[in-house]
């Protein structure tokens, strides 16, 4: 096949872009030709999504000659990922049968988070529409600028209409699929396929194997990885630490790997919750981790904690940890159950509502019994092996073949 990948960004900013970067070599190894089209200016400070030896075009909506070049390339399938330039995007669907991978809540939420922040962060179950404007300020869905609210609402409303034009919609979790079906997408052509852990995570299939891990008897090491934002729930994890330490009766060390706008708040909270505990309760803030340092910190952890309060569409960090046999604990929100199987590779705390005590109980349950922990460690590796790029590519090719067969009929 000749696959034209389409994305807003040309550079690796987030997980969707890293996914495409690592998908392209896999597609080419299977004999597919790949081209890439983006709608935003590349960021020279970031790694590019597309390698330099494939056709690559920048389409801003006005340079129609770019579309002519893409048309002459004669794609078999247009495969879009994140595309918010909706005034330009419809023209792309005229090039070939089209598929869209839904990495998040495109066209079904003003802010894209499907979460209300007040009085406490809570996943939103409303269908996107005019009523969202009435809740935007009282429930603090976004900021306080009315122009931003209106602009984002108009953009998402246009996006919702646009996503129905794709012949096929794919995603990585049942939760996300159900959201789109609830918003009117054809259930027959809105499907879930296996995802995969990217090479950028430092965890490949070759990194798994060996004996299950043993939890440290002297010091329990917890790990958080992600952006420092209230919806990521780091503040709930920090408040849970004293109860975790009390339940385990062992020293606990938490590494908060990442950065973000509320780092100072989380650092101050960490000082308050650890005060008076001495060496029995410690919190480290090493910043963003990449490459070998990220892999080493992961390998030293006993448990990954994913305290997200918003409905995570998927949650890649759990599989990164699972590749090394590290179980995970998370709140039961969004698409987390796509990879976290309670009692198999970790445990879930109730997400309705998410609480520090609930999280502490799930953490203590996961690491308190050495035998159970060993089984969860082995289960983490087994679950990781379900999310290989080979399985993802098998499913992707099957979906594209069915799409082309449908169009030919």
Long-range contacts (C-beta under 8 A, 24 or more apart in sequence): 1-32, 1-33, 1-76, 1-77, 1-397, 1-400, 2-32, 2-33, 2-34, 2-35, 2-73, 2-74, 2-75, 2-76, 2-77, 3-27, 3-32, 3-33, 3-34, 3-35, 3-75, 3-76, 3-77, 3-79, 3-400, 4-34, 4-35, 4-36, 4-37, 4-70, 4-73, 4-75, 4-77, 4-78, 4-79, 4-95, 4-96, 5-34, 5-35, 5-36, 5-37, 5-50, 5-79, 5-80, 5-81, 6-36, 6-37, 6-38, 6-39, 6-78, 6-79, 6-80, 6-81, 6-83, 6-89, 6-92, 7-36, 7-37, 7-38, 7-39, 7-49, 7-80, 7-81, 7-82, 7-83, 8-38, 8-39, 8-40, 8-82, 8-83, 8-84, 8-85, 9-38, 9-40, 9-43, 9-49, 9-82, 10-36, 10-38, 10-40, 10-41, 10-42, 10-43, 10-48, 10-49, 10-50, 10-56, 10-58, 11-42, 11-43, 11-45, 11-46, 11-47, 11-48, 11-49, 12-46, 12-47, 12-48, 12-49, 12-200, 13-43, 13-46, 15-103, 15-198, 15-316, 16-81, 16-82, 16-101, 16-103, 16-104, 17-49, 17-81, 17-82, 18-198, 18-200, 19-81, 19-103, 19-198, 20-49, 20-81, 21-47, 21-48, 21-49, 21-50, 21-198, 21-200, 22-196, 22-198, 22-199, 22-200, 22-389, 23-389, 23-392, 24-49, 24-50, 24-51, 24-54, 25-51, 26-389, 26-392, 26-393, 27-393, 28-54, 30-393, 30-397, 35-70, 35-73, 35-75, 37-66, 37-70, 37-92, 39-83, 39-85, 39-88, 39-89, 40-85, 59-88, 59-92, 60-85, 60-88, 61-85, 61-87, 61-88, 64-91, 67-91, 67-92, 67-95, 70-95, 71-95, 76-400, 76-404, 77-400, 77-403, 77-404, 79-400, 80-166, 82-106, 84-155, 84-159, 86-155, 86-158, 86-159, 86-162, 89-162, 90-162, 90-165, 93-165, 93-166, 97-167, 97-168, 97-403, 97-404, 97-407, 98-165, 98-166, 98-167, 98-168, 99-166, 99-167, 99-168, 99-169, 99-170, 99-399, 99-400, 99-403, 100-163, 100-166, 100-168, 100-169, 100-170, 101-169, 101-170, 101-171, 102-163, 102-169, 102-170, 102-171, 102-176, 102-177, 102-180, 102-313, 103-171, 103-172, 103-313, 103-314, 104-176, 104-313, 105-176, 105-179, 105-313, 106-156, 106-159, 106-163, 107-156, 107-157, 107-159, 107-160, 107-161, 107-162, 107-163, 107-183, 108-156, 108-160, 108-179, 108-180, 108-183, 109-156, 110-136, 110-141, 110-142, 110-149, 110-152, 110-153, 110-156, 111-141, 111-142, 111-152, 112-156, 113-141, 113-231, 113-310, 114-179, 114-310, 114-311, 114-334, 115-141, 115-231, 115-309, 115-310, 115-311, 116-140, 116-141, 117-141, 117-230, 117-231, 120-309, 120-353, 121-230, 121-231, 121-233, 121-309, 121-310, 121-354, 122-309, 122-353, 123-309, 123-310, 123-311, 123-333, 123-334, 123-351, 127-182, 127-183, 128-156, 128-157, 128-160, 128-183, 167-403, 167-406, 167-407, 168-399, 168-403, 170-396, 170-399, 171-313, 172-313, 172-314, 172-335, 172-338, 173-313, 173-314, 173-334, 173-335, 173-337, 173-338, 174-335, 174-337, 174-338, 175-311, 175-313, 175-334, 175-335, 175-337, 175-338, 176-313, 176-314, 176-334, 176-335, 191-399, 193-392, 193-395, 193-396, 193-399, 194-386, 194-387, 194-388, 194-391, 194-392, 194-395, 195-314, 195-316, 195-319, 195-338, 195-387, 195-392, 196-387, 196-388, 196-389, 196-391, 196-392, 197-316, 197-319, 197-320, 197-323, 197-384, 197-387, 198-316, 201-294, 201-316, 201-319, 201-320, 201-323, 202-291, 202-292, 202-294, 202-295, 202-298, 202-320, 203-295, 203-298, 203-319, 203-320, 203-323, 203-324, 203-384, 204-323, 205-385, 205-388, 207-323, 207-324, 208-323, 208-324, 208-325, 208-381, 208-384, 208-385, 209-381, 210-325, 212-325, 212-374, 212-375, 212-377, 212-378, 212-381, 213-302, 213-324, 213-325, 213-326, 213-373, 213-374, 213-377, 214-370, 214-373, 214-374, 214-377, 215-302, 215-367, 215-370, 215-373, 216-302, 217-250, 217-370, 218-250, 218-251, 219-250, 219-251, 219-252, 219-253, 220-244, 220-248, 220-250, 220-251, 220-252, 220-253, 220-302, 220-303, 220-367, 221-253, 221-255, 221-300, 221-301, 221-302, 221-303, 222-252, 222-253, 222-254, 222-255, 222-301, 222-302, 222-303, 222-304, 222-305, 222-363, 223-254, 223-255, 223-257, 223-297, 223-298, 223-301, 223-303, 223-304, 223-305, 223-321, 223-326, 224-254, 224-255, 224-256, 224-257, 224-258, 224-304, 224-305, 224-306, 224-307, 225-257, 225-258, 225-289, 225-304, 225-317, 225-320, 226-257, 226-258, 226-306, 226-308, 226-317, 227-258, 227-259, 227-260, 228-256, 228-258, 228-259, 228-260, 228-261, 228-262, 228-263, 228-266, 229-260, 229-261, 229-262, 230-262, 230-309, 231-308, 231-309, 231-310, 232-260, 232-307, 232-308, 232-309, 232-310, 233-307, 233-308, 233-309, 233-331, 233-354, 234-266, 234-307, 235-262, 235-265, 235-266, 235-269, 236-307, 236-309, 236-354, 236-355, 236-356, 236-359, 237-305, 237-307, 237-356, 237-359, 238-266, 238-269, 238-270, 238-273, 238-283, 239-269, 239-273, 239-356, 240-307, 240-356, 240-357, 240-359, 240-360, 240-363, 241-273, 241-274, 241-281, 241-283, 241-360, 242-273, 242-277, 242-281, 243-356, 243-357, 243-360, 244-360, 244-363, 244-364, 245-277, 245-280, 245-281, 247-360, 247-361, 247-364, 247-368, 248-364, 248-367, 248-368, 250-280, 251-279, 251-280, 251-281, 251-282, 252-280, 252-281, 252-282, 253-282, 253-283, 253-284, 254-282, 254-283, 254-284, 254-305, 255-283, 255-284, 255-286, 255-297, 255-301, 256-283, 256-284, 256-285, 256-286, 257-286, 257-287, 257-288, 257-289, 257-294, 257-297, 258-287, 258-288, 259-287, 259-288, 298-324, 298-326, 299-324, 301-326, 302-326, 302-367, 302-373, 303-327, 303-328, 303-329, 303-346, 303-363, 303-366, 303-367, 304-328, 304-329, 304-346, 305-329, 305-330, 305-359, 305-363, 306-330, 306-331, 306-336, 306-340, 307-331, 307-354, 307-359, 308-333, 308-334, 308-336, 309-333, 309-351, 309-354, 310-334, 311-335, 312-336, 314-338, 314-339, 315-339, 315-340, 318-345, 318-346, 319-383, 319-384, 319-387, 321-380, 322-380, 322-381, 322-383, 322-384, 323-381, 323-384, 324-380, 324-381, 325-377, 325-378, 325-380, 325-381, 326-377, 326-380, 327-366, 327-373, 327-376, 327-377, 327-379, 327-380, 328-380, 329-359, 329-362, 329-363, 329-366, 331-358, 331-359, 339-383, 339-387, 341-379, 341-383, 343-376, 344-376, 344-379, 344-382, 344-383, 345-376, 345-379, 345-380, 345-382, 345-383, 346-376, 346-380
